[in-house]
Amino acid sequence: MEPKEKLEEKPLDFIRQIIAEDLETGKHATPVTRFPPEPNGFLHIGHAKSICLNFGIAVENNAICHMRFDDTNPSKEETKYVESIQQDVKWLGFDWGNHLYFASDYFEKLYEYAVQLIKTGKAYVCDLTGDEIRQYRGTLTEPGKESPYRNRSIEENLELFEGMKAGEYPDGSRVLRAKIDMASPNLNMRDPVIYRILKTDHHRTGDTWCIYPMYDYTHCLSDMIEGITHSLCTLEFEDHRPLYDWVLDTLETPCHPRQIEFARLNLTYTVMSKRKLLQLVNENYVEGWDDPRMLTISGLRRRGYTPESIRNFCSTIGVGKKSSWIDMGVLEKSIRDDLDPKAERVMCVLDPLKVIIDNYPEDLVEMVTAKNHPKNPEMGTRELPFTRELYIERSDFMEEPPRKFHRLGPGREVRLRYGYLVTCVSYDKDEEGNITAIHCTYDPETKGGSAPDGRKVKGTIHWVSADKSVDCQVRLYDRLFNHENPDADKEVSFLEHLNPDSKVVIEHAKAEASLAEIAPGRQVQFERTGYFSADPIDSQPGKPAFNRIVTLRDSWAKAQQKG
């Protein structure tokens, strides 16, 4: 977790300013925040912003942040989502301590509060269908119409609501609505539904309940029950704030948390809708919620992102009042910045082309010393086997290289990183004209890559020993969508913008032998290629599988311009 001193270096955002003022004036002795996810899917990068905000404020003030599951819709909720959400929050570096709650903990209290609203004439049972309720609600320019059931007696409403609780009526036949104002300019205040019948077993309460409270009603009361001081929501809940306040004011609750809205995260080249993410999973466009192309927290974790990089990303983009778009490159830069100083450098050849050093002894195996990090001597060195036959990248050789091509070609000399200077003397082709091997000679006086006579060589390429390398699978992951805003055109499905090259699998890349036993989840930099992580599920001892986390440079925008 980021140290408190670092978090305080930046100017306070508007939410932190409000909290600081409340503490200074004595309105609150300490802030109490909460993170209230719905357990109906996996968390994504947008949730990470809220997690870092709510838990970050708690860390900065030596306070607490509650973890509360808004589990009021059992038809879409599962225990696996509850477990995954807890894992994600802990992985990001935050802890709720003893403050783990569920909205379902309060079902009895919420029911009692609803009865209280009925008794004060502020709620009624309505028999209109869902479609009829929407029709009666009106529009932004036209007031709504009162339900014909709006003026039922308190006694009748109490009896009907008790019957709803007892399971006497079918799903959708009746709802409980708050009695507010059908002419309100805010549609959320036009007698909103606060309870509905849903005869579905709940993942925690089983079949105890067959009526469930709606989010707007549940949220404010859960905040109140827990003593939340600042209820931080994204901007889409701004129009819901009057209802939040109405429930608490009408019930005259002992405390009244303050709801504050901030701009949600809009990130290019992705979708943030749980419904659409679920569609990607269910229709097999991806390989699960933790597919490394998904910007779910579990997907980012499996791809190789670090919690520090995500926290730094959230700190960089800040917290504002107005919606804006953040370029995917900002997220990618955060992981580059985090891994650059701490990821060990290794060599892996993705598209192997054999090099035979004709004048190198056939049975000789020399060990050459390689730095684990060029800028950090404390990370030490490792020994690499240098042999007569090596692999280099196919793209590092051209039969007819242009003048500015500083790699290998006929008659050209290059430096094999940490090895020797070699010169291409010939190459072999198969019957189809494909190059199968390159023949070189080496200068025995240039071990380590420097020539005693001082001659300069512009090109340095990476390599691995043909005999001493390890065969591995490499997944080249890229952005899941090739459109900056996949949802921009409402007449075209976001699925039309899926990037067909978002995953390219290389089955037989050749890596240096030190990677044979790499720990699952460990991040390294493949020199000249990018940052990679050993897949935590598929990587096995002696058979590593690597996920590309990010390229060394942001080449996406340039590639799109060329396209």
N, C-alpha and C positions, 0 to 999 in steps of 0.2 A: 504494500500500500504506500502511496506517496507520503513522504513525511509532511508534517503540518507546516514546517517552515516554507517548503517549496510551494504548497498550495496558497500561502498567504502572500506570495510575492506579486501575484497579479492583482489588479484592481478588482474590488468586489463587484460581482454582477448584481442586477437589480433585486434578485431574490435574496442574496446574501446581505444586501444593504437593508432590506426590510427586516430581516432577522436580527441584524446588528442593532438596528434602531429599537426593536422590541425588547432586546436584552438590555440596552442602555437605559431605556425608560422604565424598566422593571415590569413591563407587561408580562414577560415570561422570565423565569429564572434560568431556563435552559430550553432549547428547541427540542421538539419531538417530531420526527418525520416518519414517513412510512413508504414502503414500496409495495403496491397492491396488484400484482399480476393476476390475470385470469388463467387458471390451469387448463387451457384449451389448445395449447400448442407450445412450441419451444420458443424461448426468448431470442430476439434478434438484436442487431447493432443499435436499433432505435431504443430498445429497452435499456441498453447499456448506458445511454445518456441519462436516463431517469435514475438508474441504479447509482451511477457515479454522483449525481446531484444529491439524491436523498441520503445515501450513506456517507457521501463526502462531507455534507454539512454536519452530520453527526460526528464524524471523525474530527473535524476542525474545531468543534465546540465541546469535545469530550462528552458528547451526549449519546442518545440512542436513536436508532432507526428501526422501526418495526418491519418485519416481513409478514405481510398479510395476504393470504390468497382470497381473491374474490370468487368464491366457488358457489355462485348462485344459479348456474345453468347446467344442471347435471347431464343434459343431453349431449354436451360437447366436452365434458371434462373427464380427465382420467388421472389416476394416481401416477402414471409414468411422467406426466407433465409436471406434477408437483415435485417429483424427485429430480427431474432434469433442471427445473428452475432453481431449486436449492443448490444443486451442484454448480450451476452457472454463476450464481451470485458469490458463492464461496471461492470459486476459481478466480473471479475478478478481484478477490482480495478483501471481501467484506464479510462481516459477521453480525448477525442480529442477536447473538447471545441467547437469552431466555425469552426473547420477544418474537416468537413464532405464533402467528394467529391465523385463523380462518374465519371468513364471514359466516360460515356454517356454525361457528362457535356461538353466534349471536342469534340464531334463528328464533329461539323462544322469545328473547327480548325484542327482536324486530316485530314479531307477531303481536306482542303486548303493546308496542308503540302504535302499531296499525289500529288495534282495537281502541286505543286512546284517541286517535284521530277520528275514528267513527263516532265515538261518544261525544266528541266536541263538534260534530257536524262538519268535519273537514275531510271526510272520505266516504265513499259510497261504492256499493257493488253495482257493476254495470253489465248488462247482458248483450250489449252490442258486439258484433263480430269484430275481428281485427280490421277488416276492410272498412266496416262501417265507422269504426272509431277514427280511422284515417280520413274518411270522407267528412265526418262531422268536425274534424279539427280545423278546417279552413285552410287558408293560404297565408303567405306573407302580407298580402294586400287585403284579404277578406277575413273577418272574424269567424270563429268557429260557432257551431250550433251546440246548444246544451243537449246532453243525452236525455232521452225520455225517462231514464232511470235515476236521474241526478237528484231528484227530490224525494227519494224513498225515505221512510222514517228511520230514525236511529235504530229502533228496535228491529226493524226488518233487515237493515244492513248488518247488524250484529249477528242475527240468525243466519243470514245467507253466508256471511264470511266464515262463521263457525262450520256451516255445511261444506264450504269450499275446503276448509282444513280437514274435515272428516272424510273427504273423498266422495261426497254424494253427487258431484256433478262431473261431467266429462271434460276432458281437456278443451280449452278454448271457449267453453260455454259461458264463463263468467270471469271477470277481473275485478280487482279493487282499484279504484282511481282516487287520486287526491282531488278535492273540490277547491279549485283556485279561481281561475278566471278564463272563460272561453273566448273572451275578447282581448286577451293580453297580446301585445305585439310580439312577445316571445312565445313561440309555439311550444316550447318546453313547459310553459306554465298553463297550458290549456288542458287542465284536468289530466295530468299524466297517469299512466298505469303504474301502480306501485306493487301489485301482486298479480300473479297469474297461476292458473292450474297447470301442473306439469307432472303427470303420473309416471315419473322415471326415477329409478333408484339413484341415489346420490353416492358418490365414491366414499363418503365418510359417514353419512347419516342413514344410508340404506333406504328403506321405504318408510321411515318415520314421518317424512313430510311429503305431501303431494301438491303443496303450494310453495312457490318460491318468490322472494322479493326481487324487484328490479334493481339494476345497478345504481341509478341516481338516488333511490331511497336508501339502499343499503350502505352506500359509500359514506355519506355524511354521518349516519348514525354509528357506523363502525369507527370512523375517526373520532367521534365524540366519546364513545365508550372507552376507547384506548387512550384518550387524553392527548390526541395529536394536536400540536400547536399550529403547524403550517402544512396544509394539504396541497402538495405540488402536483399539478396536472398539466397536460399538454393543451394547446390552444383550442382544440375542438370542444373542450369542456367549458369554455368561457361562457357560452350561452346557457349552460346548465347550472352556472353558479347561483342564479336567483332561486332555483329549485332547491339547491343544497342549503341555502340560507333559510328558505321558507320552511323546510322540514324542521330544522333545528329551532327556529324562532317560534313556530306554531306549537311545537311540543315543549317549548320552554326548557330545553335541556340544560343541565348544570354547567356545561362549557360549550363554546362555539368555536371550533377550529376555523382558521382563515384559509380559504381556497385561493391559490395563486396559480395563474396559468403561464406557461412558457412555451416557446416554439418547439415543436417536435423536430426530430432529425429527418431531413429530406436528403437522401444520398443518391447521387447519379448512378446509373447503370444497375439499379436494383429495384425491387418492390418491397414495401414494408407491411403489406397487408397480410395478416395471419391467414386469412381465407385463401389468398393466392399462394402463399407459401405451402399451405396444406394441399392445395391443388397440385403444385409441383411434385410434392411427395406422393400423393395418392395416385396420380396419373403417370408416375415413373419417369418424369422428366429429369429427376435427380435420384440419387441413391439413398435417400433418407434425410431426416432433419439434420444430420451431421455431415451431409455431403460437403466436402471442402469448398464447393462453389457457392454454397448457401451462406448468406450473411447472418445466419443464426450464430449465437455465441458458441454453441457446440460445433458448428461447422467451421468457424474461425479457429477454435481450439484445435480441432483435428487437422486443419490445414497447416497449423504451426504458428499462428499468431500468439503473442504473449499477452497476459493480462496487463502488464505495464504499458504495452503499446496501445491497447484499447483505452485505458485510463488516460494516457497522454493525449490520445485523439479527442476524447470527450473534453479534456481541459482546453485543448487548442481551439475547438469550435465554439466553446463558451455557451452561455445561456442568454438568450435574447427574448424579446417580446414579439418580434415579427418573423414570419416564416421566410426561410431562405433555403437555397440549395447548396449543399456541400459536395464538391467534386470528389469522386472516388479516389483520385490521386492523393488527397489529404490523408485518407485512411492508409493507403499504401505507403506513403512517406513515413507515417508513424511507426510502422513495423520495420522499415529500413533503418530509421534512426535508432530504434531500440536494439536491433540485431547487429548493426555495423560494429559497435565496439566490443561485443561479447560473443559473437558467433565465430567458431573456429573455421579457418579456411581449409578446404579439402579439394581434391581433384576427382572429377567424374567426367567421363566422355559419353555424351548422349548418343552420338551417331558415329560409331567407331570405324575408323579406317586404319588398317595395319601399316605400321612403319617398320621396315627391316633395316637395321644398321649393318651394312655389309662388312665393315671393317671392325666390328665389335666382337669379341670372343663369344662363341656360341654358348658356352656353359657358365659364363661369368655373371654373377649377380652382385652388383655394387649397391651399397646403401648410401643414398644421398639425404642430406639434412634439409628438411622443409620447416618453415616457420608456421606455427599455428595461427598467428595473427601478425601481419606486417607492422602494425603500429603498437603492438602490446607485447613486448618481450617477456613479460611475466607469464604469458600463456604458454611459453615453452616451444619446443620443437618436436618433430617426429621424424622417423627414418622411413624413407620410401625405397623400394627395390627398383633398381634400374637394370634393364635387361636388353638383350639384342633386339627383341621384338617388342614393340610398343603399340599402343593405340592413341591416335589423335582424333580430333573432330574432323569429319569429312569436309566441313566448310573451311578448315584451315589449310586446304590445298586447292590450287587451281592449275590446270594445265597451261592456260594462257593468262596469267594474272595481269591485271592492269597496273599502271605505274604506282598507284597509291596503295596497292595491296601488299601489306607488310608481313604476310605470312608465307607459307611454304609454296614453292613452285619450282619448275625445272631450273637447276643451277642456282637456286636461292638458298641463302643460309638463314636459319632462325635459331633462337634460343629455346631449348626445352627447359621449362621452369625448374630451377634447382638442379638441372642436369648438365647437359653439354650443348655446345653449338653443333648443329648438324646441317648438312647440305644435301639437297635432293639431287640424285644423279640419274634416276630413271623411275619408271612406274610400270605396273602390270595392269592389263585389262582382260576382261573375259570376252567371250564371243559376241556379247551384246554391246560391247564398248564401255562397260562400266569399269571404273578403276577399282582394282581389288587390293593393291598393295603399292606402297611407295618404298623405293630403295634410297637409302641415304648413306653418307659417310659421316663420321663424327671426328672432332678434333680432341684427342685425349688430353690436351693441355688446358681445356676450357671447363673442367669440372666445376660446377657451381654456377656456370653461365657467364664467366668473364674470360676474355681473351688476353693472354700475356702480352701480345703485341699491341694491344690497345685498340684493335679494330672494333668499330661500332656495328651492332646488329639491331635493327629497329623492331623486329618482330619477336615476341615471346608467346609461346603457346603452351597449353597444359597437355598432359599425357598421363597414361597409366601403363604399367607393365602388362603385356599380353598374358604372361604366364601367372603373374602374381596378383592379378586384379580379381574383383568379385563381381559376378553378374547380378544386376539388380533391375527392378522395375522403377521407372520414373513417370510420375503423372504430372504433366505440364498443365496446371490449372490457370484459367484466365477468367475474365469477367463473364458472369452467367448470361448477361444481356449485351447486345451490341448497339443498343439505342440508349441515349442519355437518359431519357424518361420513357420507360416501357409503357407507362399508362397515359401518355400524352394524347394519343388518338383513341377516343372512346369508341370509335367504330371498328377498331382493329384490336383483336385480343393481344394482351401483353405477351402471350406465348409466341406470337409471330416474330417477336424480337429476341428470341433465344439465340445465343451465340453458338453456332455449330462447332466452333473450335474452343469451347470453354474447357474441354478436357481432351488432351492428347496423351495417349499412353505409349510409352517406350518400353518394350518388354525386355530388351537385352542391352541396357546401358552398361558401361564398364567403370567401376569405381575403384579407388585405391583400397587395398586390402584392409586398412584400418577401419573401414566402414562395415565390415562383415558382421560385427557384433554390436553395432550402434544401438544405443538404448532407444526404445520406442518413444517418440515425442521429442527427441533431441533435435535442435535446429543447428544447421551448419550452412556455410556459404560454399557452393560449388564455384570455384574460381572462374571468373569471366562469364558466368551463366546466371546465377541468382541465388536466392536463399531457399533452402529446402529443409523439410522436416521428415524424420522417419515416421511413417504412418503408425499410430498407436495400436491399430487393430491388425493390419495386414503385414506389417514388417515382422519377420521371423529371424532368429539367429542364423546367420549364414545366407539368408535370402532377404536382404533389406528391400523395402519399398518406400520410395520417397515422394512426398508431395511438394510441388513448387509452391512456396508461400508467396513470393513476389520476385519480379525481375530486379536486376541491379539498378536499373534506371526506369523512369516512367516513359516508356516508349509507346504507350497506348495512343495518346493524342497524335503523335507524329504518324503512327501507322494508320489512324483513321483519316488523317488529311491526305495521305497517299492513296487510300482506298477511294 
